[in-house]
Structure formats: C-alpha cells, structure tokens
Amino acid sequence: MSHLDPVRPVFVVGCPRSGTTLLQLMLHAHPRIALPPETRFVLPAYRERLGFGDLREQGNRAALGAWITRREATRFHELGLAADAVERAVTEAPPTLGSALGAVLRAYAQEHGKVRWGDKRPAYALHVGEILRLFPDAQFVHVVRDGRDCVGSLLRMPWWHSGFHEAVATWAQVMDVADTWSGVLGGARWHEVRFEDLVADPEAQLRGICAFLGEAYVPEMSEPYRLAGVAVPARKTWHAHTRGELDVSRAGTWTTRLTPDQIRLCDAALGRRLVSRGYEPAGAVRPDPAELARYRKVAGLRRAAHLKRRVVDRAVRVRERGAVAYVA
C-alpha cells in the first residue's frame, strides 16, 4: 500500500492520561476516519493466537469471531455492532489473525459511514512490534504530555493501583520505546504531537496530523466534545474533560498535584526526556537516594518484563500455523 492509501490503519498510542482519547475523538470526527472506543481484543488475541488454531480453517475463524463478540472482557459490546454480522465478517475474512481483527475494526468504520479504520489504546505504545505484525502498513500517532502531568493524573485515577514510582517509570518507558520506533519507522509511519500544543492550537496540530495521514483537515475535528457522547463510554467518568471545550488549563497541573518530593524524583528520573520534548524541569534539588533507588528498581523490572515479552513472542512465532498479517 502507498502512503496515501485511504484504508491504511491508524493507531493512536501514548502513555496513559496523555490525551489519546482526545485525539481519538478528533480523528473520529473526520468524515473518512473511524476510531472506536477503547477495546480489549487486539493484544489479547495476539497473545493467545496459538489457541485459536489454524485460521485457514473456517471453523477456527468462526470460533475466533465468537471469542471477540461474546466475551465482556473484549468490550466488543461498547462498539454498538451486531455480533452476528461481525462474526460472519470474521469468518469470511482472509485466513490471518490480522485480517480477522481488521474485519471488526472495519465493521465499526462502516457502521459510521467511514472508509478508514484503526484503533486507540495507550498500551499499544509498548506493543508496536505486535501491531506491525498484525497490520504491517499501519501508521502511528503518538500523543505526548508532560510526564509530570501524566503522573499526577494517573495517581488520581480509580483504576491506577500501581503507585507513584510505577507511574513515573511508565512515562519514561513509553518515551524510550517511542524514540526507538520513531527512528525505525520514520516520518511516513510515525508522527508525534504534544497534548499541550493540541489543546492550545488544535487546527494547526490537526492539519499536521492530517498531512501525515494523507487526509484533508476538516474543522469539525477541532470540536471533539460533539462526539464524546458517542465514542466515549459513559462509565469512563475520568474522561469528563472530553465532553467540554478544549481546556488549556490542564497543562502544568503537576505543580499542584505533585508533592515537592515527587517533583524532585520526576526531575531526576525524567529530566532529559522532558527536555527532549520541550518541557522544562523544575530545577529541584536531588531526591532522597532511597527514593531514587526505589524508582530505578521499578523501572528495571518494567524493562525486564518488556524484554521477556519480546523473547516469549519470538518463541511463539515459530509455532504459528499460517500467516498473521492483515490481508485486504
């Protein structure tokens, strides 16, 4: 496929609480692009792909379709699609896992009268390699927000139970992995936008994103709140900001949300990464050595877990039966 192919999949990635939902809504407002509410079937299906058997057998594709549509954990029910029709689409899709998953995302786009489809989930930022195996022609838009604001926001989320050090390490790891993939994929496949710039001057930033995607900018993209009731499930009360006008005051809230000790650790742990993306460190004194050591342990465990996933994935690949990549 060419860079301007209208059906090329679009994936929005980023650290949790960085503004990925806001960008999802902005892109979903485009008359040609559909990005669904956050789902839970792409990565789990990839991890469990051996269990679905050889997808060259129609019965196995039918079972995969049922696995996607009939389990609450996949959040398929939030897409507003007819399960039977999607199961048929998966069954009739080309015999690859990427094609089966793409059939679901394409069905969502068709339901909304769109020709271009994709997905948004912050977790994809650490699984770009897997997404590329499923969708080799995918383009990625990486949303970056000041790491301290991400940390401060994560600590206020009802679903975040991992603590402060894990939040800091999460942002650092996403930035490091993003830097790697940016270098590998280049500007035709990877585009980065800062959350702060997106809310301050949405038209300019969205024009840049549209140029990257090979699409024309439309003014409706700058009013994402008009779609929040459709594309953001009501249960996600932590996305309340998406239901109102763009709010530049959300930038820099770390100054009141984080304690002086937390700010010192962020400066030490994130300093060079903040600077590389245009954020000024606070200039705080060095943190307590014990706190810094605790952070480094958490960060090291995250890196080790990421490496282990890659090793396990390589081992699973040799046991795959048939192709994985999406076929149009």
TAVENTA-V116070 format. One record per helix or strand. SS is the DSSP state (A for helix, B for strand). FROM is the first residue (numbers start at 1). LEN is the number of residues. If there is no record, write none. Layout:
# TAVENTA-V116070
SS:FROM:LEN
SS:FROM:LEN
This chain:
# TAVENTA-V116070
B:10:5
A:20:9
B:33:3
A:42:6
A:49:4
A:58:12
A:72:3
A:76:4
A:83:10
A:97:15
B:116:5
A:122:5
A:128:7
B:139:6
A:147:8
A:163:23
B:190:5
A:195:6
A:202:12
A:219:4
A:224:8
A:237:7
A:248:3
A:254:4
A:260:17
A:289:29
